Amino acid sequence: MTHPKQPLPDEQANSADQTPDALDGSTRREFIATATVGSALLLEACRHTSPAAEGADRLTVPSEMEISLQVNGQPQMLKVDPRTSLLDALRERMGLTGTKKGCDHGQCGACTVLVDGRRELSCLSLAVMQQGTKIQTVEGLADGDTLHPLQQSFIEQDALQCGYCTPGQIMSAAGLLSEPCGASDADVREAMSGNLCRCSAYPNIIAAIQQVRRLPKQ
């Protein structure tokens, strides 16, 4: 009696006729077919990006943004290119040309302003980053007709020659007054090292700053 799962004699004969190459060929065909289907599915998946990626592709940078700045105690509403520096916004959009453009690379300090009371190089800061901050330029330092003590001391100590770097020097010094700084001239010189003077009026600049630092605290 023949077992139900036992191959019939004809099937055994056909199986015996198959060579190892034929068996290997069947395996290769199966592999090639599987790989082909897999590749096709992968290519199809690549053609369809994810919704997040599609959303990223659709993102566009606006050509102008409306921002609100607080400059010298006054609110200023502006429409600016998002790439506009704070320096250009002050000078070209608000007419506050007391802040000078020197190197425009953050190396000379001529563009120094105070942001929330701290020294900042306005050429390295974007205007859109300063919403909600309090910006002070050299135009906002005096109290009406009364010069700020630093402005007065720069005059008295003859701490300027061509004057181009002077607004940045004064604003940097104004920031320094509220910073921890040693009492010596060397300490002040180090603290002011980010502000360059092409006329080399450094001794007089240090003297002007020290004059104010030695004033009685009010």
Salt bridges, closest charged atoms under 4 A:
GLU44 OE1 - ARG47 NH2 2.33
GLU44 OE2 - HIS48 ND1 3.75
ASP81 OD2 - ARG83 NH2 2.79
ASP88 OD1 - LYS101 NZ 2.80
GLU179 OE1 - ARG119 NH2 2.67
ASP185 OD1 - ARG214 NH2 3.95
